[in-house]
Amino acid sequence: MTSISYVKQQRITRLCVRCGLLLMQYGAESAVVVDLSKRLGLALGMNSVECSLNFNAITLTTICDERCITTTRDTINQSINVNLLVQIQQIVNKTEATIDHNDLIDHTTLAFDELDKTVYPTWLVSVFVGASCAAFAYLNGGSWSITAVTFIAGMVAMLTRIYLSKHHFNPFITVIVTAFIASLIGATTYYFDIGNNADIAVASSVLLLVPSFPLINSFSDILKGYVNIGVGRAVFTYMLTLSACVGIVMALVLLRIQHWGF
């Protein structure tokens, strides 16, 4: 095997940690982050790749010819993007399948630079989130008026959440404000005596705040041995749930509704 220079190993290390960092930021579970980062390093010529994860950081070491290079990067939570995760996995698979190793690092770097990070338009996401909340309300016995109010509440709440996230508000503050607005609109069914069951509108309008994906990832991490990051993700998920409860209570207290759910 041709000896790999220190500069080349540095580039490979940066590529591996970039791969792991993107996977963590966009919602991959820990086992996938470690596996793909290691596979990429091995495919690029490393003898070994070691990867350690924390809730908000990734540490990666590449080993080649008894020479180690270690780097650490902080992670920034982004919205979940499964399309991006699939693209990264395809890049790693293509790198592993490449026989000609000439310019392989350049091709892999270019592939990461050209990742398609486009997302659906804000208005489209908000409409479909509102529709899903409305469908949940209708399936639980809500009348058409309850369904309509729930649709508006879910849509406006999602617009608010996206706006606050784009402006880098604290995630807990974002959830509190989103839950408050969704509950405030949903609770108008109490205030103006709309529909047959106002409880359904309030409960369904905050459906978008259920942190199902992070919760599943936290359980998966714990079961697969990544206890530290799994517990961290679980605590983060529970704090999001608590923040949603705070927002709901604030809206109900403001409207002086004391009998919700009874």
One Martini backbone bead per residue (centre of mass of N, CA, C, O) as a GRO file, in nm:
protein
  262
    1MET     BB    1   0.097   0.036   0.022
    2THR     BB    2   0.072   0.358  -0.004
    3SER     BB    3   0.193   0.618   0.139
    4ILE     BB    4   0.059   0.854   0.367
    5SER     BB    5   0.045   1.164   0.421
    6TYR     BB    6  -0.021   1.405   0.646
    7VAL     BB    7  -0.199   1.587   0.470
    8LYS     BB    8  -0.384   1.361   0.367
    9GLN     BB    9  -0.484   1.273   0.646
   10GLN     BB   10  -0.616   1.539   0.717
   11ARG     BB   11  -0.831   1.532   0.494
   12ILE     BB   12  -0.961   1.268   0.583
   13THR     BB   13  -1.038   1.360   0.866
   14ARG     BB   14  -1.224   1.591   0.774
   15LEU     BB   15  -1.420   1.412   0.617
   16CYS     BB   16  -1.512   1.228   0.850
   17VAL     BB   17  -1.614   1.456   1.042
   18ARG     BB   18  -1.813   1.573   0.839
   19CYS     BB   19  -1.990   1.329   0.815
   20GLY     BB   20  -2.067   1.301   1.119
   21LEU     BB   21  -2.177   1.589   1.157
   22LEU     BB   22  -2.411   1.577   0.955
   23LEU     BB   23  -2.554   1.335   1.079
   24MET     BB   24  -2.609   1.464   1.357
   25GLN     BB   25  -2.759   1.729   1.264
   26TYR     BB   26  -2.986   1.544   1.077
   27GLY     BB   27  -3.075   1.269   1.272
   28ALA     BB   28  -2.881   1.050   1.331
   29GLU     BB   29  -2.780   0.779   1.462
   30SER     BB   30  -2.498   0.676   1.621
   31ALA     BB   31  -2.433   0.415   1.460
   32VAL     BB   32  -2.429   0.559   1.183
   33VAL     BB   33  -2.210   0.765   1.236
   34VAL     BB   34  -1.979   0.569   1.302
   35ASP     BB   35  -1.993   0.381   1.056
   36LEU     BB   36  -1.956   0.591   0.821
   37SER     BB   37  -1.693   0.721   0.921
   38LYS     BB   38  -1.523   0.462   0.912
   39ARG     BB   39  -1.574   0.374   0.618
   40LEU     BB   40  -1.453   0.624   0.486
   41GLY     BB   41  -1.165   0.601   0.599
   42LEU     BB   42  -1.104   0.317   0.486
   43ALA     BB   43  -1.161   0.388   0.182
   44LEU     BB   44  -0.914   0.619   0.198
   45GLY     BB   45  -0.667   0.442   0.370
   46MET     BB   46  -0.711   0.368   0.652
   47ASN     BB   47  -0.649   0.159   0.924
   48SER     BB   48  -0.810   0.353   1.131
   49VAL     BB   49  -1.126   0.447   1.305
   50GLU     BB   50  -1.216   0.675   1.565
   51CYS     BB   51  -1.533   0.730   1.751
   52SER     BB   52  -1.674   1.003   1.945
   53LEU     BB   53  -1.977   1.078   2.131
   54ASN     BB   54  -2.177   1.359   2.191
   55PHE     BB   55  -2.437   1.565   2.211
   56ASN     BB   56  -2.229   1.835   2.105
   57ALA     BB   57  -2.004   1.620   1.991
   58ILE     BB   58  -1.706   1.523   1.791
   59THR     BB   59  -1.461   1.255   1.795
   60LEU     BB   60  -1.172   1.199   1.574
   61THR     BB   61  -0.960   0.916   1.465
   62THR     BB   62  -0.675   0.864   1.267
   63ILE     BB   63  -0.495   0.568   1.138
   64CYS     BB   64  -0.152   0.576   0.996
   65ASP     BB   65   0.135   0.436   1.029
   66GLU     BB   66   0.127   0.510   1.347
   67ARG     BB   67  -0.058   0.767   1.287
   68CYS     BB   68  -0.220   1.035   1.460
   69ILE     BB   69  -0.544   1.204   1.412
   70THR     BB   70  -0.720   1.460   1.594
   71THR     BB   71  -1.070   1.567   1.612
   72THR     BB   72  -1.302   1.840   1.697
   73ARG     BB   73  -1.666   1.893   1.698
   74ASP     BB   74  -1.931   2.092   1.690
   75THR     BB   75  -2.278   2.086   1.725
   76ILE     BB   76  -2.575   2.170   1.528
   77ASN     BB   77  -2.895   2.188   1.533
   78GLN     BB   78  -3.113   2.049   1.297
   79SER     BB   79  -3.320   1.963   1.083
   80ILE     BB   80  -3.469   1.700   0.966
   81ASN     BB   81  -3.284   1.505   0.694
   82VAL     BB   82  -3.311   1.222   0.517
   83ASN     BB   83  -3.200   1.291   0.237
   84LEU     BB   84  -2.914   1.360   0.340
   85LEU     BB   85  -2.847   1.084   0.465
   86VAL     BB   86  -2.866   0.927   0.200
   87GLN     BB   87  -2.644   1.078   0.046
   88ILE     BB   88  -2.411   1.002   0.237
   89GLN     BB   89  -2.436   0.698   0.201
   90GLN     BB   90  -2.380   0.704  -0.107
   91ILE     BB   91  -2.095   0.819  -0.088
   92VAL     BB   92  -1.972   0.586   0.073
   93ASN     BB   93  -2.042   0.360  -0.126
   94LYS     BB   94  -1.885   0.483  -0.366
   95THR     BB   95  -1.607   0.488  -0.231
   96GLU     BB   96  -1.588   0.179  -0.178
   97ALA     BB   97  -1.631   0.102  -0.499
   98THR     BB   98  -1.368   0.231  -0.564
   99ILE     BB   99  -1.068   0.146  -0.728
  100ASP     BB  100  -0.967   0.421  -0.806
  101HIS     BB  101  -0.757   0.633  -0.593
  102ASN     BB  102  -0.743   0.862  -0.775
  103ASP     BB  103  -0.884   1.146  -0.654
  104LEU     BB  104  -1.085   1.051  -0.423
  105ILE     BB  105  -1.084   1.291  -0.229
  106ASP     BB  106  -1.187   1.501  -0.429
  107HIS     BB  107  -1.455   1.359  -0.501
  108THR     BB  108  -1.565   1.348  -0.211
  109THR     BB  109  -1.557   1.648  -0.151
  110LEU     BB  110  -1.744   1.730  -0.384
  111ALA     BB  111  -1.989   1.566  -0.287
  112PHE     BB  112  -2.024   1.732  -0.023
  113ASP     BB  113  -2.052   2.014  -0.161
  114GLU     BB  114  -2.317   1.889  -0.343
  115LEU     BB  115  -2.526   1.880  -0.145
  116ASP     BB  116  -2.873   1.847  -0.105
  117LYS     BB  117  -3.040   2.108   0.105
  118THR     BB  118  -3.314   2.113   0.018
  119VAL     BB  119  -3.642   2.228   0.093
  120TYR     BB  120  -3.941   2.280   0.167
  121PRO     BB  121  -4.163   2.501   0.170
  122THR     BB  122  -4.303   2.665   0.426
  123TRP     BB  123  -4.603   2.666   0.331
  124LEU     BB  124  -4.621   2.360   0.273
  125VAL     BB  125  -4.553   2.252   0.552
  126SER     BB  126  -4.780   2.404   0.703
  127VAL     BB  127  -5.021   2.280   0.555
  128PHE     BB  128  -4.959   1.978   0.625
  129VAL     BB  129  -4.957   2.011   0.929
  130GLY     BB  130  -5.243   2.120   0.952
  131ALA     BB  131  -5.374   1.869   0.818
  132SER     BB  132  -5.281   1.660   1.029
  133CYS     BB  133  -5.422   1.788   1.271
  134ALA     BB  134  -5.706   1.783   1.146
  135ALA     BB  135  -5.722   1.475   1.106
  136PHE     BB  136  -5.695   1.403   1.404
  137ALA     BB  137  -5.952   1.551   1.492
  138TYR     BB  138  -6.152   1.398   1.308
  139LEU     BB  139  -6.080   1.102   1.410
  140ASN     BB  140  -6.174   1.207   1.718
  141GLY     BB  141  -6.472   1.360   1.654
  142GLY     BB  142  -6.462   1.615   1.507
  143SER     BB  143  -6.580   1.868   1.370
  144TRP     BB  144  -6.554   2.087   1.112
  145SER     BB  145  -6.490   2.330   1.293
  146ILE     BB  146  -6.265   2.195   1.453
  147THR     BB  147  -6.091   2.124   1.208
  148ALA     BB  148  -6.045   2.416   1.109
  149VAL     BB  149  -5.909   2.528   1.363
  150THR     BB  150  -5.678   2.321   1.367
  151PHE     BB  151  -5.555   2.397   1.098
  152ILE     BB  152  -5.483   2.689   1.171
  153ALA     BB  153  -5.313   2.629   1.423
  154GLY     BB  154  -5.099   2.443   1.291
  155MET     BB  155  -5.002   2.639   1.070
  156VAL     BB  156  -4.919   2.882   1.247
  157ALA     BB  157  -4.727   2.725   1.433
  158MET     BB  158  -4.528   2.636   1.208
  159LEU     BB  159  -4.449   2.915   1.114
  160THR     BB  160  -4.332   2.999   1.387
  161ARG     BB  161  -4.118   2.779   1.419
  162ILE     BB  162  -3.955   2.841   1.162
  163TYR     BB  163  -3.890   3.133   1.224
  164LEU     BB  164  -3.738   3.088   1.494
  165SER     BB  165  -3.526   2.887   1.384
  166LYS     BB  166  -3.397   3.080   1.169
  167HIS     BB  167  -3.328   3.287   1.430
  168HIS     BB  168  -3.198   3.116   1.669
  169PHE     BB  169  -3.365   3.013   1.885
  170ASN     BB  170  -3.437   2.868   2.150
  171PRO     BB  171  -3.588   2.561   2.150
  172PHE     BB  172  -3.767   2.607   2.404
  173ILE     BB  173  -3.887   2.878   2.325
  174THR     BB  174  -4.007   2.784   2.059
  175VAL     BB  175  -4.205   2.578   2.185
  176ILE     BB  176  -4.359   2.765   2.372
  177VAL     BB  177  -4.465   2.959   2.154
  178THR     BB  178  -4.600   2.748   1.975
  179ALA     BB  179  -4.793   2.631   2.190
  180PHE     BB  180  -4.934   2.894   2.257
  181ILE     BB  181  -5.054   2.954   1.976
  182ALA     BB  182  -5.201   2.688   1.927
  183SER     BB  183  -5.376   2.701   2.189
  184LEU     BB  184  -5.506   2.976   2.144
  185ILE     BB  185  -5.657   2.894   1.886
  186GLY     BB  186  -5.790   2.629   1.989
  187ALA     BB  187  -5.935   2.775   2.248
  188THR     BB  188  -6.162   2.930   2.091
  189THR     BB  189  -6.370   2.699   2.116
  190TYR     BB  190  -6.437   2.784   2.406
  191TYR     BB  191  -6.481   3.096   2.392
  192PHE     BB  192  -6.701   3.052   2.128
  193ASP     BB  193  -6.843   2.784   2.108
  194ILE     BB  194  -6.703   2.559   1.914
  195GLY     BB  195  -6.846   2.292   1.849
  196ASN     BB  196  -6.844   1.968   2.019
  197ASN     BB  197  -6.510   1.954   2.101
  198ALA     BB  198  -6.259   2.144   2.231
  199ASP     BB  199  -6.038   1.944   2.322
  200ILE     BB  200  -5.949   1.850   2.039
  201ALA     BB  201  -5.824   2.115   1.938
  202VAL     BB  202  -5.602   2.147   2.153
  203ALA     BB  203  -5.463   1.869   2.117
  204SER     BB  204  -5.416   1.882   1.796
  205SER     BB  205  -5.251   2.160   1.761
  206VAL     BB  206  -4.980   2.014   1.915
  207LEU     BB  207  -4.876   1.771   1.740
  208LEU     BB  208  -4.605   1.897   1.613
  209LEU     BB  209  -4.445   1.868   1.914
  210VAL     BB  210  -4.385   1.577   1.882
  211PRO     BB  211  -4.072   1.401   1.963
  212SER     BB  212  -4.031   1.123   1.800
  213PHE     BB  213  -3.752   1.102   1.660
  214PRO     BB  214  -3.564   1.164   1.906
  215LEU     BB  215  -3.681   0.940   2.088
  216ILE     BB  216  -3.603   0.700   1.912
  217ASN     BB  217  -3.298   0.762   1.907
  218SER     BB  218  -3.248   0.738   2.212
  219PHE     BB  219  -3.331   0.440   2.241
  220SER     BB  220  -3.136   0.329   2.028
  221ASP     BB  221  -2.873   0.419   2.165
  222ILE     BB  222  -2.907   0.265   2.430
  223LEU     BB  223  -2.942  -0.026   2.302
  224LYS     BB  224  -2.645   0.016   2.137
  225GLY     BB  225  -2.446   0.165   2.377
  226TYR     BB  226  -2.518   0.490   2.365
  227VAL     BB  227  -2.581   0.625   2.652
  228ASN     BB  228  -2.499   0.920   2.672
  229ILE     BB  229  -2.646   1.029   2.416
  230GLY     BB  230  -2.920   0.901   2.482
  231VAL     BB  231  -2.973   1.060   2.742
  232GLY     BB  232  -2.942   1.341   2.620
  233ARG     BB  233  -3.177   1.312   2.417
  234ALA     BB  234  -3.396   1.249   2.624
  235VAL     BB  235  -3.378   1.510   2.787
  236PHE     BB  236  -3.435   1.696   2.548
  237THR     BB  237  -3.716   1.579   2.490
  238TYR     BB  238  -3.843   1.636   2.770
  239MET     BB  239  -3.802   1.944   2.754
  240LEU     BB  240  -3.983   1.986   2.510
  241THR     BB  241  -4.239   1.879   2.645
  242LEU     BB  242  -4.240   2.082   2.878
  243SER     BB  243  -4.256   2.334   2.698
  244ALA     BB  244  -4.530   2.267   2.576
  245CYS     BB  245  -4.686   2.271   2.844
  246VAL     BB  246  -4.631   2.565   2.911
  247GLY     BB  247  -4.772   2.688   2.662
  248ILE     BB  248  -5.053   2.571   2.717
  249VAL     BB  249  -5.100   2.690   2.999
  250MET     BB  250  -5.073   2.986   2.922
  251ALA     BB  251  -5.321   2.993   2.734
  252LEU     BB  252  -5.537   2.894   2.942
  253VAL     BB  253  -5.489   3.116   3.149
  254LEU     BB  254  -5.547   3.361   2.968
  255LEU     BB  255  -5.851   3.237   2.905
  256ARG     BB  256  -5.968   3.099   3.164
  257ILE     BB  257  -5.918   2.778   3.142
  258GLN     BB  258  -6.002   2.499   3.377
  259HIS     BB  259  -6.154   2.234   3.209
  260TRP     BB  260  -5.942   2.090   3.056
  261GLY     BB  261  -6.011   1.743   3.006
  262PHE     BB  262  -6.302   1.709   3.191
   0.00000   0.00000   0.00000
